[in-house]
Amino acid sequence: MTALNSAVVTGAASGIGRAIAEQLHRDGRAVVLVDLDADKLSAAVAQFGAGAVAVVGDVSAPSTHHQALAAAAELGDLDAWVNCAGITHNHPLPQLTAAQADLVIDTNLYGTLWGTQTAVGHWLAEGRGGAIVNISSVHGRRAYPDHAVYEMTKAAIEALTRNVGVTYAAAGIRANAVAPGAITTEALEESIASAADPSAAEAELTEFIPAGRLGEPGEIAAVVAFLLSDQTGYLTGQTLVVDGAMTAHIGFAPDPNAKRPQ
Ligand SMILES: NC(=O)c1ccc[n+]([C@@H]2O[C@H](COP(=O)([O-])OP(=O)(O)OC[C@H]3O[C@@H](n4cnc5c(N)ncnc54)[C@H](O)[C@@H]3O)[C@@H](O)[C@H]2O)c1
């Protein structure tokens, strides 16, 4: 009997991470869902059913990833690892405190670094290959006022991904990043809701997206699943931007009256 393949997905209790875990589970992998939020995590695992296990922990601690690895190895042959846990904070630089910067850097950057290290170390020790997808953001390459620390972490995630792609290609280990644009998750909805004028904030965001709408978590999950599949065996060290062409244009405001497919 062929062993089931397994995957680890961090930040899997909600939003994009949850959609990725769901997609990989639907595709037939056993999945380990890692998150800080124990309640949401157990709800997700209960909904997925067999072949889904929760690891409650902080991704900034290497031990969380070691626990996730042990759980994944128990479920099957680990061949995929997705570092998605992340937080977005915006702070004007003059008011930024060390505690605020540490939280974003620890979660986004160290969380991705330790997850990547754990997966790479495991595959090297086992003498087998595997695929990593790290979740960056359009903020990794473009700036938005007061998002300096978030943007530093996302640019660094892309540098880490490139390095792993180069260093471990010969060992059969691939690493790619996905940089989503504006995706309708709780995190984004909360950020829009906290604006002085939420509907103006949403309209302002959509105005610069040639696709004319925000993206769905499932649209990121589908790309991640593709990057983890054997179909992309020669693709590594890259970042794929999935943003409805938000960052591809040079000052184009889409026609609000354009006919778009429903
Ligand atoms: N939503 C977007 O528009 C968007 C755009 C670009 C990039 N991203 C990136 O996608 C990823 C997921 O974002 P989302 O919008 O789905 O957010 P989300 O808040 O819905 O999900 C993030 C999850 O990560 C978990 N988490 C946070 N800190 C953690 C920690 N220290 N340890 C373990 N788990 C932790 C949270 O509990 C949550 O379940 C993030 O890396 C974010 O930067 C999101």
The ligand as a MOL file (V3000), in Angstrom:
LIG
                    3D

  0  0  0     0  0            999 V3000
M  V30 BEGIN CTAB
M  V30 COUNTS 44 48 0 0 0
M  V30 BEGIN ATOM
M  V30 1 N -5.6530 38.7990 2.9790 0
M  V30 2 C -4.8630 39.4350 2.1520 0
M  V30 3 O -5.3270 40.3170 1.4260 0
M  V30 4 C -3.4000 39.1090 2.0740 0
M  V30 5 C -2.6640 39.7010 1.0450 0
M  V30 6 C -1.3110 39.4120 0.9120 0
M  V30 7 C -0.7110 38.5320 1.7920 0
M  V30 8 N -1.4340 37.9710 2.7830 0 CHG=1
M  V30 9 C -0.7290 37.0450 3.6740 0
M  V30 10 O -1.4510 35.8270 3.7510 0
M  V30 11 C -1.2330 35.2420 5.0210 0
M  V30 12 C -2.5790 34.9040 5.6510 0
M  V30 13 O -3.3120 36.0900 5.7750 0
M  V30 14 P -4.9000 36.1010 5.9920 0
M  V30 15 O -5.3970 37.3080 5.3380 0
M  V30 16 O -5.4570 34.7800 5.6390 0 CHG=-1
M  V30 17 O -4.9490 36.3730 7.5600 0
M  V30 18 P -5.8210 35.7090 8.7240 0
M  V30 19 O -5.6590 36.6210 9.8840 0
M  V30 20 O -7.1930 35.3670 8.2500 0
M  V30 21 O -5.0430 34.3540 8.9960 0
M  V30 22 C -3.7810 34.3300 9.5950 0
M  V30 23 C -3.7390 33.1760 10.5730 0
M  V30 24 O -2.4030 33.1400 11.1430 0
M  V30 25 C -2.5390 32.8830 12.5340 0
M  V30 26 N -1.3640 33.4090 13.2430 0
M  V30 27 C -1.0500 34.7060 13.4610 0
M  V30 28 N 0.0770 34.7920 14.1760 0
M  V30 29 C 0.4900 33.5080 14.4130 0
M  V30 30 C 1.5930 32.9450 15.1010 0
M  V30 31 N 2.5100 33.7070 15.6890 0
M  V30 32 N 1.6870 31.6010 15.1610 0
M  V30 33 C 0.7390 30.8010 14.5880 0
M  V30 34 N -0.3130 31.2870 13.9160 0
M  V30 35 C -0.4390 32.6250 13.8290 0
M  V30 36 C -3.8140 33.5900 12.9520 0
M  V30 37 O -4.3340 33.0520 14.1580 0
M  V30 38 C -4.7140 33.3260 11.7440 0
M  V30 39 O -5.4760 32.1480 11.8970 0
M  V30 40 C -0.3950 36.2290 5.8270 0
M  V30 41 O 0.9690 35.8510 5.7450 0
M  V30 42 C -0.6150 37.5480 5.1020 0
M  V30 43 O 0.4650 38.4220 5.2540 0
M  V30 44 C -2.7720 38.2300 2.9510 0
M  V30 END ATOM
M  V30 BEGIN BOND
M  V30 1 1 1 2
M  V30 2 2 2 3
M  V30 3 1 2 4
M  V30 4 1 4 5
M  V30 5 2 4 44
M  V30 6 2 5 6
M  V30 7 1 6 7
M  V30 8 2 7 8
M  V30 9 1 8 9
M  V30 10 1 8 44
M  V30 11 1 9 10
M  V30 12 1 9 42
M  V30 13 1 10 11
M  V30 14 1 11 12
M  V30 15 1 11 40
M  V30 16 1 12 13
M  V30 17 1 13 14
M  V30 18 2 14 15
M  V30 19 1 14 16
M  V30 20 1 14 17
M  V30 21 1 17 18
M  V30 22 2 18 19
M  V30 23 1 18 20
M  V30 24 1 18 21
M  V30 25 1 21 22
M  V30 26 1 22 23
M  V30 27 1 23 24
M  V30 28 1 23 38
M  V30 29 1 24 25
M  V30 30 1 25 26
M  V30 31 1 25 36
M  V30 32 1 26 27
M  V30 33 1 26 35
M  V30 34 2 27 28
M  V30 35 1 28 29
M  V30 36 1 29 30
M  V30 37 2 29 35
M  V30 38 1 30 31
M  V30 39 2 30 32
M  V30 40 1 32 33
M  V30 41 2 33 34
M  V30 42 1 34 35
M  V30 43 1 36 37
M  V30 44 1 36 38
M  V30 45 1 38 39
M  V30 46 1 40 41
M  V30 47 1 40 42
M  V30 48 1 42 43
M  V30 END BOND
M  V30 END CTAB
M  END
